[in-house]
Amino acid sequence: MKKLESEIRSLQRQLYALGRETNQYSSGEILKLSKRLDEKIILHQKMQLSKKE
């Protein structure tokens, strides 16, 4: 779980840094990072839910 949280923070930092460098959201790199971040967040939420049950 901690590794996943670390990956999420890392992806967020990368995404924010890339966002500061460009104004084009349609940039392929931003979309790729955003997709990876979404996947990690969803996985994290699923893991949290399974812990509660």
Stockholm file with secondary structure:
# STOCKHOLM 1.0

chainA/1-53         MKKLESEIRSLQRQLYALGRETNQYSSGEILKLSKRLDEKIILHQKMQLSKKE
#=GR chainA/1-53 SS CHHHHHHHHHHHHHHHHHHHHCSCTTCHHHHHHHHHHHHHHHHHHHHHHHHHC
#=GC SS_cons        CHHHHHHHHHHHHHHHHHHHHCSCTTCHHHHHHHHHHHHHHHHHHHHHHHHHC
//
